[in-house]
Amino acid sequence: MSIRRARALRRIDTILTADLRPEAAYPLRARLGRASLAAAEWLDEERRTLSAGDAAAIAAMIRTLKSTSRRIMQPSEPFDSVWQAQWHEVLELLTDLRRRMTQTA
């Protein structure tokens, strides 16, 4: 396993195993940004070894993750039911991304 893949998976796992409490919202937002960056770095390194379909699907997941994280990472964004619903979408996306990354190993 490459170092970048291990780093990205570790960052994703940190988010997936975190407790979602109001006081944890801001640190989770920062971790999400680092996880999406690590996944993008891994994809840049591994793109030539992946099938075109896998690379495109993973790139789309990372783009969606980045756009969602930008939206919910705003300091003014309240920790309310809307934020929590969006966060659960992020968790589903991270789970799918993790699965894709480990299947392409």
PyMOL commands that set and color helices and strands:
alter all, ss='L'
color gray80, all
select helices_A, chain A and resi 3-16+22-49+52-72+81-103
alter helices_A, ss='H'
color red, helices_A
deselect
rebuild
show_as cartoon
